[in-house]
Amino acid sequence: MKNNSKNLNKKYILQIIEKYQTPLWIYDSNIIKDRILQLKKFDSIRFAQKACSNIHILKFMKENNVKVDAVSEGEIERAIYAGYNPEKDIVFTSDLFESNKLIKKIVSLNITVNIGSINMLEQLGKLSLGHKIWLRINPKFGYGHNEKTNTGGENSKHGIWNIQKSLYYIKKYKFKLVGIHMHIGSGINFNNLKKVCKKMIETIFNFKQKIKFISTGGGLSIPYKLNEKKFNVDNFFNIWDKTRKKISQYIGNPIKLEIEPGRFLVAESGILVSKVRSIKKMGKKKYTLVNVGFNELIRPVLYSSYHHISIIKRNKEKSKKMEKTIIGGPLCESGDIFTQTKKKMISHRLLPKLDIGDYVIFHDTGAYGASMSSNYNSRPLIPEILIENKKFRIIRKRQTFKEMLMLEKI
Ligand code: LLP
């Protein structure tokens, strides 16, 4: 068991399984709370809800004074349902408005927009003079734990390339500029953080517009492997704080610092609990197949991401023998393998010997787990359970087949 929480222990997990059966997601709110507190030096924390958008998680964030980012109309709906005030608490971040209907909704709710393209300025300005905006700048370089999560440079579609081009529209439509935002990718590297901060200073000095905020974006990493170090929040804050002070001096008014993490706030709070249903020998290789697939947890397949795996024996005995096994799911696709690495799709893990009926736990799946899951192979969405105040409760029901087929019954 990865020892990151008092609540995510064997006894508790078995109680939850007994009540709700496998497979399911479990989140521990104590861990989320702890991560929020670690960021308390920032003037504003905004949760990138794409990491875990369950409305009960959003409510928890709100209760703890965390604001929210929305990247789609659906995420706006979720934030409002969770009780967020659209005008004060929500920022819509995108590189496009998917429809005119969406722009009208944003205008009528007075939601601040974090603008990622010049077209957005024009489309928004025409409908809403003086709208509140941020500008999301692409600093022309980026970093990610995978090339798919690097959001800077010309291999990324994100952000405004040339900030000067926005000036014409800012004047024309009298936009109220709240701040400048720079999210360069998921998985911050301290080597290039100073470069990012330098770029932020340069951008604001050249742009010469009054602002109140700068946003660091998100991208804070977490230790997925047991031997990985924790993210150094203080170091991150100090580097940005110095940047803020320089900008503040130059502009002549105080600048507030906002941070916009997804993963850091929720990843370690979550586990995915599955059950062993089949054990097969294929030539020299051993496959242990569990009742979740990449339709539940796609990160290993999409980015070759590592998730720590621990086990709970069904009959509570301790398994002494260790063995190498490949862990896969039920999907009708050879790539439905959780233990793949960057180099090899069919790769194994060394785990205590598993038998049919044992439980396999995927750790640190609170971010980009449930929120990226799908109905592939017509598998219904699985329940989410939240542990709060030493009690657990269901925060998303298991989807029924009826619900899954409903939209197609025409
Ligand atoms: N702000 C913006 C504008 C973003 O695009 C993102 C993530 C974040 C904040 C939050 O990033 P975080 O703190 O979670 O790294 N599915 C991938 C991650 C994709 C992130 C997309 N944007 C994964 O599972 O690793």
Boltz pocket constraint, residues with backbone or C-beta under 6 A from the ligand:
constraints:
  - pocket:
      binder: B
      contacts: [[A, 48], [A, 51], [A, 93], [A, 148], [A, 149], [A, 151], [A, 183], [A, 185], [A, 186], [A, 187], [A, 217], [A, 218], [A, 219], [A, 220], [A, 260], [A, 261], [A, 262], [A, 263], [A, 264], [A, 299], [A, 367], [A, 368]]
      max_distance: 6.0
